[in-house]
Amino acid sequence: MSPAEDERSLPLPERWPRASKFALSACAAAVAELVTFPLDLTKTRLQVQGEAAVRRDGAAAGPAVPYRGMLRTAAAIAQEEGVRNLWQGATPAVYRHIVYTGVRMVTYEHLRDSVLGRAEGESFPLWKAVVGGMSAGAIGQFFASPTDLVKVQMQMEGKRKLEGKPLRFRGVHHAFLKILSEGGVRGLWAGWVPNVQRAALVNMGDLTTYDSVKHFLLLNTTLVDNSVTHSVSSACSGLVAAVLGTPADVVKTRIMNQPRDKQGRGLLYKSSMDCLIQTVRGEGFMSLYKGFIPTWMRMAPWSLVFWLAYEQIRRLCGVTSF
């Protein structure tokens, strides 16, 4: 049998390992995103309410603080806009995770195993895991930033309707085309800097923590590579990711949701640093943790569903454990 025939006889995960891992991680992420999406919508609504910059600009309409806490916010959205609107923006969110999670998972494994040189069965230095996690998150989010922009803006459409403002988009594809026509290609990457900063911090919490905790447990305890180990590791990663990522997420959400001029420049904030300064000055430091509870309550089940699904899908497809 020739080498070409030998290669064709191999299973797909062995013939195209990176493409297979991209597809597997994208599938697991899509499942996790749909299950936990209402919490993401709740978090977004909480993060943009009470913006000092909006009040100064005179653009606010309706009550200054329409939502009080995660559960009341979710209940208000379901009551005033309909239960289906709890999944408003879910389509671009799934698109985003197909790109974002696929790229970040493949990048992290490549960096960890080939560039940073993790040896099988040995402990992996924390600083290397941090470098790998932050790099993979930043790269993945840069490619996925346009879909994240559409997701954030579509999540606010229900609120605009209640405030008597005209809806901006008829659907996902219309949102992409409108943003592209108004701001050009550059407009699709509006807010990419805080987006990438957030992703780097979140993945330092998510990828780095999951990988480090999992292999620490396998090397230093009697736990084996099963669902219990995956669950404990994912619980730790979800909490750390929420603590590290929420301030950057608040800044990212506000920059992406702000009105823009014809050149695609923001009318409220000049940069992520300007948004950070205005937010802290106008609303206090703890405003950077607006939406922390729904962020954590979303990241915890998202992380659990994703990692359990991803590890099981890898096992079923004959791919080694993460």
C-alpha positions as CSV (number, residue, x, y, z in Angstrom):
1,M,0.0,0.0,0.0
2,S,1.4,3.4,-1.0
3,P,1.9,6.2,1.5
4,A,-1.0,8.1,-0.1
5,E,-3.3,5.1,0.4
6,D,-2.0,4.7,3.9
7,E,-2.9,8.3,4.7
8,R,-6.4,8.0,3.2
9,S,-7.1,4.9,5.3
10,L,-6.5,6.8,8.6
11,P,-9.4,8.2,10.6
12,L,-10.3,11.8,9.9
13,P,-8.9,13.0,13.3
14,E,-5.5,11.6,12.4
15,R,-5.6,12.8,8.8
16,W,-6.6,16.4,9.7
17,P,-6.0,16.8,13.4
18,R,-6.3,20.5,13.6
19,A,-9.4,20.8,11.4
20,S,-11.0,18.0,13.4
21,K,-10.3,19.7,16.7
22,F,-11.7,22.9,15.3
23,A,-14.9,21.2,14.3
24,L,-15.3,19.3,17.6
25,S,-14.7,22.4,19.7
26,A,-17.1,24.5,17.6
27,C,-19.8,21.8,18.1
28,A,-19.3,21.8,21.8
29,A,-19.3,25.6,22.0
30,A,-22.5,25.9,20.0
31,V,-24.3,23.5,22.4
32,A,-23.0,25.4,25.5
33,E,-23.9,28.8,23.9
34,L,-27.5,27.9,23.2
35,V,-28.1,26.5,26.7
36,T,-26.7,29.5,28.5
37,F,-27.5,32.4,26.1
38,P,-30.3,34.0,28.2
39,L,-27.8,34.7,30.9
40,D,-25.5,36.4,28.4
41,L,-28.4,38.7,27.2
42,T,-29.2,39.5,30.9
43,K,-25.5,40.4,31.5
44,T,-25.4,42.7,28.5
45,R,-28.5,44.6,29.5
46,L,-27.2,45.1,33.0
47,Q,-23.8,46.3,31.7
48,V,-25.1,49.1,29.5
49,Q,-27.7,50.5,31.9
50,G,-26.9,53.8,33.8
51,E,-24.0,54.8,31.5
52,A,-22.7,58.1,32.7
53,A,-21.6,59.0,29.2
54,V,-25.1,58.4,27.8
55,R,-26.7,60.6,30.5
56,R,-24.2,63.4,29.7
57,D,-24.8,63.0,26.0
58,G,-28.6,63.3,26.6
59,A,-29.3,60.1,24.6
60,A,-31.0,58.2,27.4
61,A,-34.7,57.5,27.1
62,G,-36.9,55.9,29.7
63,P,-35.9,55.1,33.3
64,A,-32.3,55.6,34.2
65,V,-32.0,52.1,35.8
66,P,-34.7,49.9,34.3
67,Y,-33.2,46.6,35.6
68,R,-32.6,45.5,39.2
69,G,-30.5,42.3,39.5
70,M,-30.2,39.3,37.3
71,L,-33.5,37.5,38.0
72,R,-35.6,40.6,37.7
73,T,-33.8,41.6,34.5
74,A,-34.5,38.2,32.9
75,A,-38.1,38.3,34.1
76,A,-38.6,41.8,32.7
77,I,-37.3,40.8,29.3
78,A,-39.5,37.8,29.2
79,Q,-42.6,39.8,30.3
80,E,-42.1,42.9,28.2
81,E,-40.5,41.5,25.1
82,G,-41.5,37.9,25.1
83,V,-39.7,34.7,26.1
84,R,-38.2,34.2,22.6
85,N,-36.3,37.5,23.0
86,L,-34.2,35.9,25.7
87,W,-32.4,34.3,22.8
88,Q,-32.2,37.5,20.7
89,G,-28.8,37.6,19.2
90,A,-28.2,33.9,19.6
91,T,-27.5,33.3,15.9
92,P,-24.4,35.7,15.7
93,A,-23.4,34.4,19.2
94,V,-23.2,30.8,17.7
95,Y,-21.4,32.1,14.7
96,R,-19.0,33.9,17.0
97,H,-18.2,30.8,19.0
98,I,-17.7,28.6,16.0
99,V,-14.9,31.0,15.0
100,Y,-13.7,32.1,18.4
101,T,-13.7,28.7,20.2
102,G,-12.5,26.8,17.2
103,V,-9.5,29.1,16.7
104,R,-8.6,29.5,20.4
105,M,-8.7,25.7,21.2
106,V,-6.6,24.8,18.2
107,T,-4.2,27.6,18.9
108,Y,-3.8,26.8,22.6
109,E,-3.1,23.1,21.9
110,H,-0.6,24.0,19.2
111,L,1.2,26.5,21.5
112,R,1.1,24.2,24.5
113,D,2.3,21.0,22.7
114,S,4.6,22.3,19.9
115,V,5.8,25.8,20.8
116,L,5.9,25.8,24.7
117,G,6.8,22.1,24.8
118,R,4.6,20.4,27.4
119,A,5.9,16.9,28.0
120,E,3.2,14.1,28.4
121,G,2.8,13.1,32.1
122,E,4.7,16.1,33.5
123,S,3.6,19.3,35.2
124,F,3.3,22.3,32.9
125,P,4.7,25.6,34.3
126,L,1.9,28.1,35.1
127,W,3.6,30.9,33.3
128,K,3.6,28.9,30.0
129,A,-0.1,28.0,30.5
130,V,-0.8,31.8,31.0
131,V,1.1,32.7,27.9
132,G,-0.6,30.0,25.8
133,G,-4.1,30.9,27.2
134,M,-3.9,34.6,26.7
135,S,-2.4,34.3,23.2
136,A,-5.0,31.8,22.1
137,G,-7.8,33.9,23.4
138,A,-6.6,37.1,21.8
139,I,-6.0,35.4,18.4
140,G,-9.4,33.7,18.5
141,Q,-11.3,36.8,19.5
142,F,-9.7,39.0,16.9
143,F,-11.0,36.7,14.1
144,A,-14.4,36.5,15.8
145,S,-14.8,40.3,16.7
146,P,-17.3,41.1,13.8
147,T,-19.7,38.4,15.0
148,D,-19.4,39.6,18.6
149,L,-20.2,43.2,17.5
150,V,-23.4,42.0,15.8
151,K,-24.4,39.9,18.8
152,V,-24.0,42.8,21.2
153,Q,-25.9,45.3,19.1
154,M,-28.7,42.8,18.3
155,Q,-29.1,42.0,22.1
156,M,-30.1,45.7,22.6
157,E,-32.8,45.8,19.9
158,G,-35.6,44.7,22.3
159,K,-34.7,47.5,24.7
160,R,-34.7,50.1,21.8
161,K,-38.2,48.9,20.9
162,L,-39.5,49.4,24.4
163,E,-37.9,52.9,24.5
164,G,-39.7,53.9,21.3
165,K,-36.6,54.0,19.2
166,P,-36.5,52.5,15.7
167,L,-35.0,49.1,15.3
168,R,-31.6,49.1,13.6
169,F,-31.6,45.6,12.1
170,R,-34.0,43.2,10.5
171,G,-31.7,40.2,11.1
172,V,-28.2,38.9,11.4
173,H,-27.2,39.3,7.8
174,H,-28.8,42.8,7.6
175,A,-26.8,43.8,10.7
176,F,-23.6,42.7,9.0
177,L,-24.4,44.6,5.8
178,K,-25.5,47.7,7.6
179,I,-22.4,47.9,9.8
180,L,-20.3,47.3,6.8
181,S,-22.0,50.0,4.7
182,E,-21.9,52.6,7.5
183,G,-18.4,51.9,8.8
184,G,-16.6,49.9,6.1
185,V,-14.5,46.8,6.9
186,R,-13.0,48.8,9.8
187,G,-16.5,49.2,11.3
188,L,-16.8,45.4,11.7
189,W,-13.9,45.5,14.0
190,A,-15.2,48.3,16.2
191,G,-14.3,47.6,19.8
192,W,-11.8,44.9,18.9
193,V,-9.1,46.2,21.3
194,P,-11.2,45.8,24.5
195,N,-12.7,42.6,22.9
196,V,-9.2,41.1,22.5
197,Q,-8.1,42.3,25.9
198,R,-11.1,40.7,27.5
199,A,-10.6,37.5,25.6
200,A,-7.0,37.3,26.7
201,L,-8.0,37.7,30.4
202,V,-11.0,35.3,30.1
203,N,-8.8,32.6,28.5
204,M,-6.2,33.1,31.2
205,G,-9.0,32.2,33.5
206,D,-10.7,29.6,31.3
207,L,-8.1,27.7,29.3
208,T,-5.2,28.2,31.7
209,T,-7.2,27.3,34.8
210,Y,-8.9,24.3,33.3
211,D,-5.7,22.9,31.9
212,S,-3.7,23.6,35.0
213,V,-6.3,22.3,37.5
214,K,-7.1,19.2,35.5
215,H,-3.4,18.1,35.1
216,F,-2.7,19.0,38.8
217,L,-5.5,16.7,39.9
218,L,-4.4,13.9,37.6
219,L,-0.8,14.2,38.7
220,N,-1.3,14.8,42.5
221,T,-4.6,13.1,43.4
222,T,-6.3,9.7,42.9
223,L,-8.7,11.3,40.4
224,V,-8.7,9.9,36.9
225,D,-9.4,11.5,33.5
226,N,-13.2,11.4,33.7
227,S,-16.3,13.6,34.1
228,V,-15.6,14.3,37.8
229,T,-12.2,15.7,37.0
230,H,-13.6,17.7,34.1
231,S,-16.4,19.1,36.2
232,V,-14.1,20.3,39.0
233,S,-11.7,21.8,36.6
234,S,-14.5,23.6,34.7
235,A,-16.0,25.0,37.9
236,C,-12.6,26.6,38.8
237,S,-12.1,27.9,35.3
238,G,-15.5,29.5,35.1
239,L,-15.0,31.5,38.4
240,V,-11.5,32.7,37.6
241,A,-12.6,33.7,34.1
242,A,-15.5,35.7,35.4
243,V,-13.4,37.6,38.0
244,L,-10.7,38.4,35.4
245,G,-12.9,39.1,32.5
246,T,-15.9,41.1,33.8
247,P,-14.3,44.6,33.9
248,A,-13.0,44.2,30.3
249,D,-16.4,42.8,29.3
250,V,-18.2,45.9,30.6
251,V,-15.9,48.2,28.6
252,K,-16.2,46.0,25.5
253,T,-20.0,46.0,25.7
254,R,-20.3,49.8,26.1
255,I,-17.9,50.5,23.3
256,M,-19.6,48.1,20.9
257,N,-23.1,49.4,21.8
258,Q,-22.3,53.2,21.5
259,P,-23.7,55.2,18.6
260,R,-21.2,56.0,15.8
261,D,-20.7,58.7,13.2
262,K,-20.5,58.1,9.4
263,Q,-16.8,57.3,9.7
264,G,-17.5,54.6,12.3
265,R,-16.0,56.6,15.2
266,G,-17.7,56.3,18.6
267,L,-19.6,59.3,19.8
268,L,-19.3,58.5,23.6
269,Y,-15.9,57.0,24.0
270,K,-12.6,57.6,22.2
271,S,-11.0,54.3,23.2
272,S,-11.2,51.5,25.7
273,M,-9.1,53.5,28.2
274,D,-11.4,56.5,27.8
275,C,-14.4,54.2,28.5
276,L,-12.7,52.7,31.5
277,I,-11.9,56.2,33.0
278,Q,-15.4,57.6,32.3
279,T,-17.1,54.6,33.8
280,V,-15.0,54.6,37.0
281,R,-15.3,58.5,37.4
282,G,-19.0,58.6,36.6
283,E,-20.3,55.4,38.3
284,G,-17.5,54.2,40.7
285,F,-15.1,51.3,40.5
286,M,-17.7,48.6,41.2
287,S,-19.5,49.6,38.0
288,L,-16.8,47.6,36.3
289,Y,-18.4,44.5,37.9
290,K,-21.9,45.3,36.6
291,G,-23.4,42.0,35.5
292,F,-20.8,40.0,37.4
293,I,-23.4,37.6,38.9
294,P,-25.0,36.7,35.5
295,T,-21.5,36.6,34.0
296,W,-20.3,34.1,36.5
297,M,-23.6,32.2,36.5
298,R,-23.3,32.0,32.7
299,M,-19.6,31.2,32.6
300,A,-20.0,28.4,35.2
301,P,-22.6,26.4,33.3
302,W,-21.1,27.4,30.0
303,S,-17.7,26.1,31.1
304,L,-19.3,22.9,32.5
305,V,-21.4,22.1,29.4
306,F,-18.5,23.0,27.0
307,W,-15.7,21.1,28.7
308,L,-17.9,18.0,29.4
309,A,-19.2,18.0,25.9
310,Y,-15.8,18.7,24.3
311,E,-14.0,16.0,26.3
312,Q,-16.7,13.4,25.5
313,I,-16.9,14.4,21.8
314,R,-13.1,14.0,21.6
315,R,-13.3,10.6,23.2
316,L,-16.1,9.4,20.9
317,C,-14.2,10.5,17.9
318,G,-10.9,8.9,18.9
319,V,-9.1,12.1,19.8
320,T,-6.9,12.2,22.9
321,S,-8.1,14.0,26.0
322,F,-7.5,17.7,26.2
